[in-house]
Amino acid sequence: MISAVVFDVGETLLDDTAEYGRWADWIGAPRHTFSALLGAVTALGRSNIEAFRLLRPGFDFAAELARREAAGAGEQITDADLYPDVRPALSALRADGIWVGIAGNQTARAAELLRGLELPADQIATSGEWHAGKPESAFFDRVAGLAPVPREQILYVGDQRDIDILPARRAGLRAALIRRGPLGYLWADDPVVRDNADWVLGSLAELPGLIRAASGGRDRQG
């Protein structure tokens, strides 16, 4: 039984195109080069920060983030950054009595911006607030503590195998992969993902119906 769903943020709820473009402009890198490097280092299981450091050795993310904020070019999250299926899917889940949370690897400032969107979610938190990030077990323990149900009834939805699906499963949560964003498409047909994810989703709009079907006895979908 699934009683709660917790969503990753980047490329699960938010289209990161605009934010990555702003970062590329900030560090003076061609947008396509920066985007390709981000995908490459993430596919290798390495931190996104390495993409910055490949372009700017010694890059200090926290310091640059502060400089961007001071220059009035800081983080921005608006309704335009949401994928179109986000609000309808989250609303449908809540209408079905499912507890809805949002938790991803973002800054504390991003959490404030997300709350400002007034999404149909019961709780919103980020790694910047928790001082623990994916794929650390501490992050997923915080996810388990965020939702008011046993962890085996929590479904975590994300776009990456190694920082979403596998650590969620190790933490005793259920997991679903969303096929969008570079990494979502990369991992969608991976056999390890297929063995560990309850579902591979083409859209968040599929999720309410899948959970309803699972509650009727069909526990796992392809």
QUIZI-V95903 format. One line per field, one symbol per residue. phi: phi as a letter, one per 30 degrees, with the letter a starting at -180 (. if undefined). psi: psi as a letter, one per 20 degrees, with the letter a starting at -180 (. if undefined). burial: I if it has 16 or more other ideal C-beta (glycine too) atoms within 10 Angstrom, else O. A space follows every 50 residues. Layout:
phi->???
psi->???
burial->???
This chain:
phi->.ccbbccdcdicccddeddddddeddcicedddddddeddddddicdeed dddddbeiecdddddddddddibdebbbeddddeddddddddddddiddc bbabdbdddddddddddhddbdbbbbddddhabdcdddddddedddddbe ddcccccacbddccdddddddiccbbccdaiedddececddddddcddbc cdaddddedddddddckcdbbd
psi->ppiqppprfpjghpojggghghgghgjkqpghgggghghghghjkrqhhh gghhhnpjpoggghghggghjjkaqporhhipqhigggghghghhjjppp rppamrrhghgghghiilqmqhqpqrhhhikprqkqhhghhhghhgpkrq hijppppajqghifgghgghijrrqqppnrrghghgihjphgghhhpgqo phqhhhgghghgghijiohqq.
burial->OIIIIIIIIIIIIIIIOOIIOOIIOIOOIOOOOIIOIIIOIIOOOOOIOI IIOIIOOOOOOOOOIOOOOOOOOOIOIOOOIIIOIIIOIIOIIIOOOIII IIIIIIIOIIIOIIOOIOIOIIIIIIIIIIOIIIIIOOIIOIIIOIIOOO IOIIIIIIIIIIIIIIIIIOIOIIIIIIIIIIIIOIIIOOOOIOOIIIII IOOIOIIIOIIOOIOOOOOOOO
